[in-house]
Each structure stands twice: as structure tokens, then as C-alpha cells.
Amino acid sequence: MQIKATAVADAEIVGAPPVRSNTEASAPAQDSPLGANDQIPADPADKEPARGPAATIAAGVREGSLTATEVVETTMARIVAEHRNTNAFSVIRTEKARAEAAALEQRADLDVLPLAGVPIAIKHNIAVAGETMRSGSAATDARPVADDHAVVRRLRAAGAVVVGLTTVPELGLWGTTDTPERITGNPWNVARSAGGSSGGAAAAVAAGLVPIAHGNDGLGSIRVPAACCGVYGIKPGRYTVPAEIGVDSWSGMFENGVLATTVGDAALALSVLAARPDLAEVEPPGRLRIGLAVASPLRCFPVDRHWTNAARTAASVAAAAGHLVEPTTLPYGDAMLSICLRWLAVGARDAAALPHPDRLQPRTRRHLALGRLVQRLRLVRPAQIDRVEARLLEYFERYDVVITPTLACPPPKARAWHHRGWLANVLATARFSPFTPLWNLVGWPAASIPMGMHPDVGTPVAAQLAGPPGSESSLLRLSAQLESLHPWRRTIN
């Protein structure tokens, strides 16, 4: 039984209501996919300036038509009233956010800050000064940290106000977002998961609680929940954004990135995280060579046709925009084995430093034990990546971008997956998200873009765009072009 609780200011939410039962949530929010020419339903976010997009909020604060305090007050009231529908947040920073907004209004450079007054959520697995860094686990240190992570410093320096920390599964390892205290549901159909491990971030954005959320991505942990919840999410390539976390940064597969309701907002936030203003420019790209690859890297699991159609829709819109698009096959080879071995090894070194390892969930203890075995047998080798990367470099001599489905099927049910065994969790994740990990293995940029709704489940479908090192700008520009030609409803509320 999940514990019921009310969100409190400036404290960890120690209990939260469960997502509604499958019976209560059986009627989906929307039951027909949006085609490129379909009428887009009215977006509630457009009726309230403080609700976004982030670029609109920042412009209003810079010009004086809005104040940071007004934006924060509206945001916090909305979070406290609506958070319990999805359990997106583990910490709500009401009083601290108010103080940050008041201090922001005194800054001499307020009129030039790119994110002036924009409320933003941070995934609860990186350092935010004065808050814990629990990573969804009772085994971690419960004491507040002293300093911000580099990405938090950059966001605050740009004028963003941190309003809360989003729910994360234990150590960010799992493909759904649930803890003993809360299960994070999908805003479009709370009987389904918001995905993981940035599920709380995606749910907060899709529910209209914040226009932008920080996320991080080790095997698809930005793109998977972005696809589940119908928001835009981008994982930059290696060395674009500071990515340090723990001892080994997820065997080199981990990157910090962003989830947002619009491509423009994501580009703006990523430009801040990367300290690269050029990434905020999203004019249409030149003519691109685009490969459409819909075959799954795991042939044992079929791909839901609605997810295949999401990729085909993105490719059709790109072709209509003048890009050269052709069907192709990605050279996955043995990449999935290399990915699995690295995922098993993830956290093994960090776990040794946990203050309360006896409090780890059973599925996590099993995972770490397998990871230690992988390390002892030295099954993770650099040459494994070299082979995969060589094949991909050859592939991208012919293409600038590849489009795949982001997921292979709708998100799993929103349930207490932490009570289930390691193998059940692994199979559920492998079944619905085989397309995303490849780009973490090689450290290349990739993004997920909404492409309509699943008619049977009532949750969004999405396409993944990926490219070679340094293609972040191309991916953002192409994404913005697709968004303009195939728009989506930004939030559920």
C-alpha cells in the first residue's frame, strides 16, 4: 500500500498517493493519433503566461511584464495542487524557490538572462545545494549537499529558479520510475508508467507543472520518458555538457540533458547547459540525408506498429520538408551485448561507497552482484565499443541523421516494479525500449520527438533522431522543423 501525503514546502515528500487504479485510469486522455494535418486541441498552457513556453516566461521577466516571484507563486500553487496526480516530485522547494526568485529580481543582469525567472525541475540524482542527493534510494546519504552540480550552477546563472527535485528509481538503474514511497504515473494515462529513469522529470513537464526539466540519460533515461509522456527530450553527445556523477559516470554512457514542451525551449536550455549559445538557434537545416531504420535491435521482441508508424511519420514529414529520406538498416551487430555488460557493471564501484547498502532494493542488490561478477571476469572491454563505432561511422558516411522509433511498444503499467525481481524488470525494459541504448554506448547525440498518440493505450508515440558526434545543432534544427510541420499538444493540463 502506498502512503498518502500532502506535498510540503522545502522538504522531501516522504509519502505520496498512489497513481489511480487501472479501473479509474482506464479511459485514456486521448484515443486517436494526431496526423500531420489534424486539428491540434487547445493547449491549456497557452492560456497562462507563467505556464510556458520557457522562452515566453523569460522574455516577460526580462521586459518586466512578469516578475520571477509571480511566476514562482503560480508554479508552486500548481505543483502543490496537481503533483499528486502523477507523483512527479520527490522534493518541492516552495520557500527556497520564493527566496531564489526574490534574489533573482535584484540581479543587475536580469534583462539579459536567457532563462530569467523560468521555473525548472532537477532530477533527484545530481547535487543541488541545500538538498539531499538520494537517487531514489534509502541506501544513500540523507544529508544535504553543500554545492550545486555544474549544470545546476549554469541554469541558476542563466536565471532559472529550481522549484523541485523529480522522482527517480533507485540509483537511476531502472526503466520505470517508482520507489517504496511513490509510483510516478504517465500524465496522459496514469495507469501507465512515465518511463525511467527521468520519469519524474517527463511527468512534470507533460503535466504542465514546469516548462523545462533537467534529466540525465545512461541508456535512454531522457528519451524513454520523453517518448512515454509526449515531450521533447535530448541527450547531447559526450563532452557537450558536464556529466560527472559518481565514480565512473555510468561506464561513460551517462549524459545530462533536458526535457521540454517545445524544441525551442529544449534548445535554449541545452545552450545554457553546454555554454554554447549557438545551440539555441533552430532555423531549418539545409537538406539532410536521412535514414529511416525501424527494425528492432532485439529481434526477439516485435515492434508495435503504432511506434513503427511514429518513425515513418517523422520520415514523411522530413521528406515533405525537402530532405532526402530512404529506408535503411542500422548496423547494430553485437552492440546490445556490449550495452548489457556495461549496464550490469554500472554502479558496482559507486555501491561500495553507499553508507547503507543493506537498504538497497532486492532487484538492485542482484544487479550489483551481477555487475561485480562482470568486473571480475573483465567482460567490459574498450574494443567492444570500437567495433560498434567503426560500423556506425561507416553508416554515417551516407547519412546525416537516422530516424528510428523511440520505443518498441507503450510504456509498462504503473506499478511497484521495485517489488518485482531483477529479471522481470530487465525484460520489461528490454521489451519497450531497445532503440535508445546504442547512442549511449558510443556517446553520440540523440533526441525523442512526439509524433501523435497510441489509439489503444492513450499515451504518446514518438520518433528518435540520432546523429554522429557534433550533430546536436542539426538534430535540434531538424526537430524544430518537424515540430512546425507536425505540432503536438504541449501539456495534458
SEMIVEX-208960 format. One record per residue (C-alpha): chain; residue number from 1; x, y, z. Coordinates in Angstrom, 2 decimals, padded with zeros to 5 digits, always signed. Layout:
NUTI   ch     i        c1        c2        c3
NUTI    A   NUM         X         Y         Z
...
END
This chain:
NUTI   ch     i        c1        c2        c3
NUTI    A     1   +000.00   +000.00   +000.00
NUTI    A     2   +001.44   +003.38   -000.96
NUTI    A     3   +001.44   +006.05   +001.76
NUTI    A     4   -000.74   +009.11   +001.28
NUTI    A     5   +000.77   +012.51   +002.00
NUTI    A     6   +000.45   +016.14   +001.12
NUTI    A     7   +003.32   +018.00   -000.51
NUTI    A     8   +005.10   +020.23   +001.97
NUTI    A     9   +007.32   +023.20   +001.40
NUTI    A    10   +011.07   +022.71   +001.27
NUTI    A    11   +011.09   +019.11   +002.36
NUTI    A    12   +011.35   +015.68   +000.90
NUTI    A    13   +007.93   +014.20   +000.27
NUTI    A    14   +008.13   +011.15   +002.49
NUTI    A    15   +004.90   +009.67   +001.22
NUTI    A    16   +002.68   +010.26   -001.76
NUTI    A    17   -000.61   +008.99   -003.07
NUTI    A    18   -000.50   +006.09   -005.48
NUTI    A    19   -001.41   +006.59   -009.08
NUTI    A    20   -005.06   +005.82   -009.69
NUTI    A    21   -006.05   +002.23   -010.18
NUTI    A    22   -006.23   +000.71   -013.62
NUTI    A    23   -010.02   +000.88   -013.41
NUTI    A    24   -010.01   +004.58   -012.61
NUTI    A    25   -007.46   +005.29   -015.32
NUTI    A    26   -008.91   +003.03   -017.97
NUTI    A    27   -010.28   +005.88   -020.08
NUTI    A    28   -007.30   +007.43   -021.86
NUTI    A    29   -006.95   +011.18   -022.15
NUTI    A    30   -006.94   +010.98   -025.93
NUTI    A    31   -007.71   +007.95   -028.06
NUTI    A    32   -006.74   +008.82   -031.61
NUTI    A    33   -003.35   +009.61   -033.13
NUTI    A    34   -002.67   +013.07   -034.48
NUTI    A    35   -001.75   +013.13   -038.13
NUTI    A    36   +000.30   +015.85   -039.76
NUTI    A    37   -002.83   +017.72   -040.88
NUTI    A    38   -005.11   +017.03   -037.92
NUTI    A    39   -006.57   +019.74   -035.72
NUTI    A    40   -004.40   +020.25   -032.65
NUTI    A    41   -006.53   +020.54   -029.48
NUTI    A    42   -006.35   +023.74   -027.49
NUTI    A    43   -003.28   +023.78   -025.27
NUTI    A    44   -004.06   +024.83   -021.69
NUTI    A    45   -000.51   +026.14   -021.30
NUTI    A    46   -001.18   +028.85   -023.87
NUTI    A    47   -003.83   +030.44   -021.64
NUTI    A    48   -001.44   +031.25   -018.79
NUTI    A    49   +001.80   +033.17   -019.46
NUTI    A    50   +003.53   +031.80   -016.37
NUTI    A    51   +002.95   +028.26   -017.65
NUTI    A    52   +005.27   +028.48   -020.63
NUTI    A    53   +006.87   +028.12   -023.05
NUTI    A    54   +010.03   +028.95   -021.13
NUTI    A    55   +011.17   +031.39   -023.79
NUTI    A    56   +007.92   +033.36   -023.27
NUTI    A    57   +008.37   +033.39   -019.49
NUTI    A    58   +011.96   +034.59   -019.76
NUTI    A    59   +011.04   +037.31   -022.24
NUTI    A    60   +008.26   +038.53   -019.93
NUTI    A    61   +010.57   +038.65   -016.90
NUTI    A    62   +013.31   +040.42   -018.84
NUTI    A    63   +010.85   +043.01   -020.17
NUTI    A    64   +009.07   +043.49   -016.83
NUTI    A    65   +005.60   +042.26   -017.83
NUTI    A    66   +006.13   +039.34   -015.44
NUTI    A    67   +008.18   +039.04   -012.27
NUTI    A    68   +010.09   +035.98   -011.18
NUTI    A    69   +008.09   +035.96   -007.95
NUTI    A    70   +004.78   +035.90   -009.84
NUTI    A    71   +005.98   +033.02   -011.97
NUTI    A    72   +007.18   +031.03   -008.97
NUTI    A    73   +003.98   +031.62   -006.98
NUTI    A    74   +001.85   +030.40   -009.87
NUTI    A    75   +004.13   +027.42   -010.45
NUTI    A    76   +004.28   +026.35   -006.82
NUTI    A    77   +000.49   +026.60   -006.42
NUTI    A    78   +000.07   +024.41   -009.49
NUTI    A    79   +002.65   +021.86   -008.31
NUTI    A    80   +001.13   +021.51   -004.85
NUTI    A    81   -002.38   +021.17   -006.34
NUTI    A    82   -001.57   +018.79   -009.17
NUTI    A    83   +001.64   +016.93   -008.28
NUTI    A    84   -000.20   +014.12   -006.52
NUTI    A    85   -001.82   +013.07   -009.81
NUTI    A    86   +001.49   +011.74   -011.12
NUTI    A    87   +003.96   +011.81   -008.18
NUTI    A    88   +006.45   +013.64   -010.37
NUTI    A    89   +008.32   +015.31   -007.49
NUTI    A    90   +010.23   +013.91   -004.53
NUTI    A    91   +011.11   +017.38   -003.17
NUTI    A    92   +009.08   +020.58   -003.57
NUTI    A    93   +011.13   +023.71   -002.78
NUTI    A    94   +008.35   +026.23   -002.09
NUTI    A    95   +010.09   +028.64   +000.28
NUTI    A    96   +013.55   +028.21   -001.24
NUTI    A    97   +012.17   +028.85   -004.72
NUTI    A    98   +010.46   +032.01   -003.49
NUTI    A    99   +013.74   +033.18   -002.00
NUTI    A   100   +015.60   +032.40   -005.24
NUTI    A   101   +013.00   +034.35   -007.24
NUTI    A   102   +013.25   +037.37   -004.93
NUTI    A   103   +017.05   +037.33   -005.17
NUTI    A   104   +016.87   +036.98   -008.95
NUTI    A   105   +014.78   +040.17   -009.19
NUTI    A   106   +017.68   +042.10   -007.64
NUTI    A   107   +020.24   +040.98   -010.20
NUTI    A   108   +021.68   +043.77   -012.32
NUTI    A   109   +021.82   +041.50   -015.37
NUTI    A   110   +018.19   +040.33   -015.18
NUTI    A   111   +017.38   +041.93   -018.53
NUTI    A   112   +019.84   +039.72   -020.42
NUTI    A   113   +019.43   +036.34   -018.70
NUTI    A   114   +018.34   +033.65   -021.19
NUTI    A   115   +016.25   +031.76   -018.59
NUTI    A   116   +015.16   +034.74   -016.48
NUTI    A   117   +012.57   +033.55   -013.96
NUTI    A   118   +011.96   +030.19   -015.66
NUTI    A   119   +010.87   +027.52   -013.15
NUTI    A   120   +012.85   +024.34   -013.66
NUTI    A   121   +012.93   +020.88   -012.07
NUTI    A   122   +016.14   +018.97   -011.38
NUTI    A   123   +016.34   +015.19   -011.37
NUTI    A   124   +016.96   +014.00   -007.83
NUTI    A   125   +020.30   +012.35   -008.58
NUTI    A   126   +022.61   +015.33   -009.01
NUTI    A   127   +023.72   +017.89   -006.44
NUTI    A   128   +021.51   +020.87   -005.60
NUTI    A   129   +022.95   +022.93   -002.75
NUTI    A   130   +020.98   +022.50   +000.45
NUTI    A   131   +019.16   +019.38   -000.76
NUTI    A   132   +019.83   +015.68   -000.46
NUTI    A   133   +021.07   +013.63   -003.40
NUTI    A   134   +019.07   +010.46   -002.74
NUTI    A   135   +018.99   +008.93   -006.24
NUTI    A   136   +015.76   +007.20   -005.29
NUTI    A   137   +017.44   +005.04   -002.65
NUTI    A   138   +017.35   +004.65   +001.12
NUTI    A   139   +020.93   +003.41   +000.86
NUTI    A   140   +022.31   +006.87   +000.01
NUTI    A   141   +023.33   +009.74   +002.27
NUTI    A   142   +020.34   +011.68   +003.63
NUTI    A   143   +022.39   +014.79   +004.44
NUTI    A   144   +022.05   +017.91   +002.26
NUTI    A   145   +024.92   +018.61   -000.11
NUTI    A   146   +026.91   +021.84   +000.07
NUTI    A   147   +027.39   +022.75   -003.59
NUTI    A   148   +025.50   +022.66   -006.86
NUTI    A   149   +026.46   +020.35   -009.70
NUTI    A   150   +027.93   +022.25   -012.66
NUTI    A   151   +024.70   +022.00   -014.67
NUTI    A   152   +022.68   +023.44   -011.78
NUTI    A   153   +025.15   +026.30   -011.45
NUTI    A   154   +024.79   +027.07   -015.15
NUTI    A   155   +021.00   +027.00   -015.01
NUTI    A   156   +020.89   +029.31   -011.99
NUTI    A   157   +023.45   +031.66   -013.52
NUTI    A   158   +021.15   +031.91   -016.56
NUTI    A   159   +018.22   +032.96   -014.34
NUTI    A   160   +016.36   +029.67   -013.82
NUTI    A   161   +014.65   +029.03   -010.48
NUTI    A   162   +014.82   +025.47   -009.10
NUTI    A   163   +011.29   +024.66   -007.88
NUTI    A   164   +011.72   +020.98   -007.09
NUTI    A   165   +013.55   +017.69   -007.47
NUTI    A   166   +011.93   +014.96   -009.54
NUTI    A   167   +011.36   +011.34   -008.63
NUTI    A   168   +013.94   +008.79   -009.78
NUTI    A   169   +014.10   +004.99   -009.42
NUTI    A   170   +016.84   +003.52   -007.26
NUTI    A   171   +020.25   +004.70   -008.47
NUTI    A   172   +018.66   +005.60   -011.83
NUTI    A   173   +019.04   +001.99   -012.93
NUTI    A   174   +015.51   +001.11   -013.98
NUTI    A   175   +013.22   +001.73   -016.94
NUTI    A   176   +010.23   +002.73   -014.82
NUTI    A   177   +010.08   +005.34   -012.07
NUTI    A   178   +008.85   +004.04   -008.73
NUTI    A   179   +010.08   +003.93   -005.14
NUTI    A   180   +008.62   +002.50   -001.91
NUTI    A   181   +007.06   +005.94   -001.33
NUTI    A   182   +005.58   +006.70   -004.75
NUTI    A   183   +004.84   +005.43   -008.23
NUTI    A   184   +005.21   +008.01   -010.98
NUTI    A   185   +002.35   +007.73   -013.45
NUTI    A   186   +002.04   +008.96   -017.02
NUTI    A   187   +000.01   +012.21   -017.17
NUTI    A   188   -001.82   +011.00   -020.29
NUTI    A   189   -002.90   +007.73   -018.67
NUTI    A   190   -001.82   +007.29   -015.06
NUTI    A   191   -002.30   +003.54   -015.24
NUTI    A   192   +000.87   +003.52   -017.37
NUTI    A   193   +004.41   +004.36   -016.29
NUTI    A   194   +006.06   +007.67   -017.08
NUTI    A   195   +009.17   +005.67   -018.02
NUTI    A   196   +012.55   +005.88   -016.40
NUTI    A   197   +014.78   +006.93   -015.04
NUTI    A   198   +013.88   +010.60   -015.70
NUTI    A   199   +010.20   +009.67   -015.42
NUTI    A   200   +009.50   +012.28   -012.79
NUTI    A   201   +011.03   +014.97   -014.99
NUTI    A   202   +008.98   +013.93   -018.02
NUTI    A   203   +005.77   +013.72   -015.99
NUTI    A   204   +006.35   +017.18   -014.50
NUTI    A   205   +006.79   +018.69   -017.97
NUTI    A   206   +003.92   +016.81   -019.61
NUTI    A   207   +001.56   +017.72   -016.76
NUTI    A   208   +002.38   +021.40   -017.25
NUTI    A   209   +003.99   +021.78   -013.81
NUTI    A   210   +007.25   +023.16   -015.28
NUTI    A   211   +008.13   +024.05   -018.88
NUTI    A   212   +011.64   +022.57   -018.65
NUTI    A   213   +013.20   +019.80   -016.59
NUTI    A   214   +016.74   +018.56   -016.25
NUTI    A   215   +017.24   +014.88   -016.90
NUTI    A   216   +020.12   +012.52   -017.45
NUTI    A   217   +020.46   +009.60   -019.77
NUTI    A   218   +022.51   +006.41   -019.37
NUTI    A   219   +020.55   +004.01   -021.58
NUTI    A   220   +017.76   +006.27   -022.80
NUTI    A   221   +016.68   +007.79   -019.49
NUTI    A   222   +015.76   +011.13   -021.11
NUTI    A   223   +014.41   +009.86   -024.41
NUTI    A   224   +012.40   +006.95   -022.98
NUTI    A   225   +010.29   +009.01   -020.54
NUTI    A   226   +010.06   +011.87   -023.05
NUTI    A   227   +008.53   +009.40   -025.51
NUTI    A   228   +006.24   +007.92   -022.85
NUTI    A   229   +004.94   +011.34   -021.84
NUTI    A   230   +004.85   +013.18   -025.18
NUTI    A   231   +007.51   +015.82   -024.56
NUTI    A   232   +010.74   +016.60   -026.38
NUTI    A   233   +013.91   +015.21   -024.85
NUTI    A   234   +017.51   +015.41   -026.00
NUTI    A   235   +020.66   +013.65   -024.84
NUTI    A   236   +023.75   +015.52   -026.07
NUTI    A   237   +026.90   +013.79   -027.22
NUTI    A   238   +029.84   +013.12   -024.96
NUTI    A   239   +031.73   +016.14   -023.57
NUTI    A   240   +028.99   +018.62   -024.62
NUTI    A   241   +027.52   +019.09   -021.11
NUTI    A   242   +029.24   +018.39   -017.77
NUTI    A   243   +028.28   +014.82   -016.92
NUTI    A   244   +030.17   +013.82   -013.79
NUTI    A   245   +028.15   +011.62   -011.46
NUTI    A   246   +029.50   +009.06   -009.04
NUTI    A   247   +032.80   +007.32   -009.73
NUTI    A   248   +032.60   +006.29   -013.36
NUTI    A   249   +029.67   +008.24   -014.91
NUTI    A   250   +027.85   +005.06   -015.85
NUTI    A   251   +030.76   +003.43   -017.67
NUTI    A   252   +031.00   +006.51   -019.88
NUTI    A   253   +027.39   +006.19   -021.08
NUTI    A   254   +025.82   +008.95   -018.95
NUTI    A   255   +024.94   +012.47   -020.14
NUTI    A   256   +022.96   +015.36   -018.66
NUTI    A   257   +020.31   +016.81   -020.92
NUTI    A   258   +016.86   +018.35   -020.97
NUTI    A   259   +013.14   +017.68   -021.40
NUTI    A   260   +010.78   +020.44   -022.54
NUTI    A   261   +007.39   +021.12   -024.05
NUTI    A   262   +008.90   +022.64   -027.21
NUTI    A   263   +012.06   +022.13   -029.22
NUTI    A   264   +012.88   +025.82   -028.86
NUTI    A   265   +012.79   +025.57   -025.07
NUTI    A   266   +014.95   +022.44   -025.12
NUTI    A   267   +017.46   +024.15   -027.42
NUTI    A   268   +017.54   +027.19   -025.14
NUTI    A   269   +018.13   +025.08   -022.03
NUTI    A   270   +020.73   +022.91   -023.74
NUTI    A   271   +022.58   +026.02   -024.91
NUTI    A   272   +022.85   +027.02   -021.25
NUTI    A   273   +023.89   +023.55   -020.05
NUTI    A   274   +026.54   +023.33   -022.77
NUTI    A   275   +027.61   +027.01   -022.51
NUTI    A   276   +027.03   +027.20   -026.27
NUTI    A   277   +024.61   +029.98   -027.28
NUTI    A   278   +024.63   +028.71   -030.88
NUTI    A   279   +022.56   +025.68   -029.85
NUTI    A   280   +019.59   +027.97   -029.15
NUTI    A   281   +019.34   +028.83   -032.86
NUTI    A   282   +016.88   +026.46   -034.50
NUTI    A   283   +016.34   +027.77   -038.02
NUTI    A   284   +015.61   +025.00   -040.56
NUTI    A   285   +018.69   +022.98   -041.53
NUTI    A   286   +019.99   +022.56   -045.04
NUTI    A   287   +018.98   +019.47   -046.97
NUTI    A   288   +019.85   +016.41   -044.90
NUTI    A   289   +020.42   +012.79   -045.86
NUTI    A   290   +018.18   +010.83   -043.51
NUTI    A   291   +017.99   +007.09   -042.97
NUTI    A   292   +014.76   +005.50   -041.69
NUTI    A   293   +015.59   +002.39   -039.63
NUTI    A   294   +012.58   +000.73   -038.00
NUTI    A   295   +013.93   -002.79   -037.38
NUTI    A   296   +014.49   -003.52   -033.70
NUTI    A   297   +017.99   -004.34   -032.43
NUTI    A   298   +016.31   -007.11   -030.41
NUTI    A   299   +014.60   -009.29   -032.99
NUTI    A   300   +013.05   -011.47   -030.26
NUTI    A   301   +010.67   -008.61   -029.41
NUTI    A   302   +008.35   -007.26   -032.11
NUTI    A   303   +007.80   -003.53   -032.59
NUTI    A   304   +004.26   -002.22   -032.09
NUTI    A   305   +003.06   -000.92   -035.46
NUTI    A   306   +001.97   +002.40   -033.96
NUTI    A   307   +005.56   +003.01   -032.84
NUTI    A   308   +006.86   +001.98   -036.25
NUTI    A   309   +004.35   +004.43   -037.75
NUTI    A   310   +005.68   +007.19   -035.48
NUTI    A   311   +009.11   +006.85   -037.11
NUTI    A   312   +007.55   +006.65   -040.57
NUTI    A   313   +005.52   +009.79   -039.87
NUTI    A   314   +008.64   +011.69   -038.85
NUTI    A   315   +010.39   +010.49   -042.00
NUTI    A   316   +007.43   +011.52   -044.19
NUTI    A   317   +007.34   +015.00   -042.66
NUTI    A   318   +011.10   +015.32   -043.18
NUTI    A   319   +010.75   +014.24   -046.81
NUTI    A   320   +007.96   +016.77   -047.34
NUTI    A   321   +010.32   +019.43   -045.98
NUTI    A   322   +012.80   +018.60   -048.76
NUTI    A   323   +015.19   +016.20   -047.04
NUTI    A   324   +016.44   +013.05   -048.75
NUTI    A   325   +014.93   +010.12   -046.84
NUTI    A   326   +015.38   +006.42   -047.56
NUTI    A   327   +014.76   +003.14   -045.72
NUTI    A   328   +017.86   +001.65   -044.22
NUTI    A   329   +019.13   -000.76   -041.56
NUTI    A   330   +021.33   +000.27   -038.66
NUTI    A   331   +024.44   -001.91   -038.15
NUTI    A   332   +023.69   -002.94   -034.57
NUTI    A   333   +025.87   -006.05   -034.72
NUTI    A   334   +026.66   -007.21   -031.18
NUTI    A   335   +026.07   -003.76   -029.66
NUTI    A   336   +023.26   -004.95   -027.39
NUTI    A   337   +025.56   -007.46   -025.67
NUTI    A   338   +028.15   -004.74   -025.02
NUTI    A   339   +025.41   -002.47   -023.68
NUTI    A   340   +024.09   -005.16   -021.36
NUTI    A   341   +027.53   -005.87   -019.92
NUTI    A   342   +028.16   -002.19   -019.26
NUTI    A   343   +024.76   -001.72   -017.67
NUTI    A   344   +025.48   -004.62   -015.34
NUTI    A   345   +028.79   -003.05   -014.36
NUTI    A   346   +027.17   +000.34   -013.72
NUTI    A   347   +027.15   +001.29   -010.08
NUTI    A   348   +029.36   -001.54   -008.86
NUTI    A   349   +032.13   +000.85   -007.82
NUTI    A   350   +029.75   +003.53   -006.56
NUTI    A   351   +027.88   +000.96   -004.47
NUTI    A   352   +030.97   +000.32   -002.38
NUTI    A   353   +030.69   +003.87   -001.06
NUTI    A   354   +027.00   +003.71   -000.13
NUTI    A   355   +026.51   +004.34   +003.60
NUTI    A   356   +023.59   +001.89   +003.93
NUTI    A   357   +023.99   -000.89   +001.32
NUTI    A   358   +021.71   -003.14   +003.39
NUTI    A   359   +018.80   -000.84   +002.45
NUTI    A   360   +019.10   -001.42   -001.28
NUTI    A   361   +016.11   -002.92   -003.04
NUTI    A   362   +016.40   -006.65   -003.87
NUTI    A   363   +016.45   -006.03   -007.63
NUTI    A   364   +019.32   -003.56   -007.16
NUTI    A   365   +021.30   -005.92   -004.94
NUTI    A   366   +021.00   -008.61   -007.61
NUTI    A   367   +022.08   -006.12   -010.28
NUTI    A   368   +025.15   -005.02   -008.36
NUTI    A   369   +026.13   -008.62   -007.63
NUTI    A   370   +026.00   -009.43   -011.34
NUTI    A   371   +027.97   -006.27   -012.03
NUTI    A   372   +030.74   -007.33   -009.67
NUTI    A   373   +030.90   -010.66   -011.50
NUTI    A   374   +031.17   -008.88   -014.86
NUTI    A   375   +034.03   -006.79   -013.48
NUTI    A   376   +035.87   -009.78   -012.04
NUTI    A   377   +035.66   -011.59   -015.36
NUTI    A   378   +036.75   -008.43   -017.20
NUTI    A   379   +033.91   -008.73   -019.68
NUTI    A   380   +033.77   -004.99   -020.37
NUTI    A   381   +036.46   -004.01   -022.89
NUTI    A   382   +037.06   -000.81   -024.92
NUTI    A   383   +037.41   -002.84   -028.12
NUTI    A   384   +033.70   -003.68   -027.91
NUTI    A   385   +032.81   -000.04   -028.43
NUTI    A   386   +035.46   +000.43   -031.08
NUTI    A   387   +033.83   -002.20   -033.29
NUTI    A   388   +030.36   -000.71   -032.93
NUTI    A   389   +031.59   +002.83   -033.51
NUTI    A   390   +033.52   +001.82   -036.63
NUTI    A   391   +030.35   +000.38   -038.16
NUTI    A   392   +028.36   +003.49   -037.28
NUTI    A   393   +030.98   +005.85   -038.69
NUTI    A   394   +030.79   +003.96   -041.96
NUTI    A   395   +026.99   +004.17   -041.86
NUTI    A   396   +027.06   +007.94   -041.30
NUTI    A   397   +029.23   +008.47   -044.34
NUTI    A   398   +025.94   +008.01   -046.21
NUTI    A   399   +023.56   +009.76   -043.77
NUTI    A   400   +023.48   +012.86   -041.60
NUTI    A   401   +020.66   +011.69   -039.32
NUTI    A   402   +018.87   +008.42   -038.65
NUTI    A   403   +015.22   +008.15   -037.58
NUTI    A   404   +014.01   +005.17   -035.53
NUTI    A   405   +011.02   +004.60   -033.26
NUTI    A   406   +011.93   +005.82   -029.79
NUTI    A   407   +010.20   +002.85   -028.16
NUTI    A   408   +009.00   -000.53   -029.34
NUTI    A   409   +005.67   -000.55   -027.51
NUTI    A   410   +003.66   +001.50   -024.99
NUTI    A   411   +005.10   +002.05   -021.50
NUTI    A   412   +004.57   -000.69   -018.90
NUTI    A   413   +001.85   -000.44   -016.31
NUTI    A   414   +002.47   +001.95   -013.43
NUTI    A   415   +003.08   -000.43   -010.57
NUTI    A   416   +005.57   -001.14   -007.79
NUTI    A   417   +008.27   -002.57   -010.03
NUTI    A   418   +010.75   -002.32   -007.16
NUTI    A   419   +008.89   -005.24   -005.54
NUTI    A   420   +009.45   -007.40   -008.59
NUTI    A   421   +012.59   -009.35   -009.38
NUTI    A   422   +015.61   -008.30   -011.37
NUTI    A   423   +014.70   -010.40   -014.41
NUTI    A   424   +011.12   -009.08   -014.55
NUTI    A   425   +012.46   -005.52   -014.57
NUTI    A   426   +015.05   -006.31   -017.23
NUTI    A   427   +012.56   -007.99   -019.55
NUTI    A   428   +010.04   -005.16   -019.20
NUTI    A   429   +012.67   -002.58   -020.07
NUTI    A   430   +014.16   -004.56   -022.95
NUTI    A   431   +010.70   -005.15   -024.37
NUTI    A   432   +009.73   -001.49   -024.66
NUTI    A   433   +012.99   +000.44   -025.04
NUTI    A   434   +015.58   -001.37   -027.21
NUTI    A   435   +016.20   +001.56   -029.58
NUTI    A   436   +017.79   +004.09   -027.23
NUTI    A   437   +020.91   +002.48   -025.61
NUTI    A   438   +023.08   +002.33   -028.74
NUTI    A   439   +023.70   +006.07   -028.65
NUTI    A   440   +024.82   +005.92   -025.02
NUTI    A   441   +027.29   +003.16   -025.81
NUTI    A   442   +029.08   +005.30   -028.40
NUTI    A   443   +028.35   +008.66   -026.71
NUTI    A   444   +026.57   +010.26   -029.69
NUTI    A   445   +023.65   +012.72   -029.53
NUTI    A   446   +020.02   +011.58   -029.85
NUTI    A   447   +016.57   +013.04   -029.25
NUTI    A   448   +012.95   +011.92   -028.96
NUTI    A   449   +010.19   +013.93   -030.64
NUTI    A   450   +006.42   +013.38   -030.16
NUTI    A   451   +004.57   +012.03   -033.19
NUTI    A   452   +000.97   +011.51   -032.06
NUTI    A   453   -000.95   +009.23   -029.71
NUTI    A   454   -001.35   +005.48   -029.39
NUTI    A   455   -005.01   +004.73   -030.16
NUTI    A   456   -005.22   +001.71   -027.86
NUTI    A   457   -003.41   +002.95   -024.75
NUTI    A   458   -003.89   +006.72   -024.90
NUTI    A   459   -000.21   +007.51   -024.35
NUTI    A   460   +002.03   +009.32   -026.85
NUTI    A   461   +004.18   +007.80   -029.56
NUTI    A   462   +007.48   +009.30   -030.68
NUTI    A   463   +010.38   +009.08   -033.09
NUTI    A   464   +014.08   +009.08   -032.21
NUTI    A   465   +016.55   +011.22   -034.14
NUTI    A   466   +020.25   +010.40   -033.81
NUTI    A   467   +023.43   +011.59   -035.43
NUTI    A   468   +027.23   +011.42   -035.31
NUTI    A   469   +029.40   +013.35   -032.84
NUTI    A   470   +028.82   +017.11   -033.01
NUTI    A   471   +025.37   +016.87   -034.62
NUTI    A   472   +023.40   +018.40   -031.73
NUTI    A   473   +022.61   +021.52   -033.74
NUTI    A   474   +021.43   +019.52   -036.75
NUTI    A   475   +019.18   +017.38   -034.56
NUTI    A   476   +017.67   +020.43   -032.88
NUTI    A   477   +017.11   +022.25   -036.16
NUTI    A   478   +015.52   +019.22   -037.79
NUTI    A   479   +013.39   +018.66   -034.68
NUTI    A   480   +012.15   +022.25   -034.75
NUTI    A   481   +011.30   +021.89   -038.42
NUTI    A   482   +009.34   +018.69   -037.75
NUTI    A   483   +007.57   +020.37   -034.83
NUTI    A   484   +006.47   +023.28   -037.02
NUTI    A   485   +005.03   +020.89   -039.61
NUTI    A   486   +003.66   +018.30   -037.16
NUTI    A   487   +002.91   +020.11   -033.88
NUTI    A   488   +001.80   +018.39   -030.70
NUTI    A   489   -000.19   +019.41   -027.65
NUTI    A   490   +002.42   +020.62   -025.20
NUTI    A   491   +000.82   +019.57   -021.91
NUTI    A   492   -002.05   +017.47   -020.65
NUTI    A   493   -003.26   +020.15   -018.16
END
